Amino acid sequence: MSTSMSYYAFGIKGVKYISTKYVYGSVIFHAEVTNTIERCPACKSERTQRKNGTKIRELKMVPIGAKQIFLRLKI
């Protein structure tokens, strides 16, 4: 899976592809969230935020054939 495939196949934006692992009949795509511009919902100005640390989130995606698909995101 590439970054463009994640966008066109699954509709995922703002994610950078890292790697793929095949574990026990399922496929795990590793990706990380790219930097996005965050805006204030009231005045639409750009926000500056300090981000401390990261978390790993695992999302179950739509299966491809008989394979279960997971997206492991580094947020």
Secondary structure, DSSP 8 states (H G I E B T S, - for coil): --HHHHHHHH---SEEEEEEEEETTEEEEEEEE-----B-TTT--B---------EEEEE---BTTBEEEEEEE-
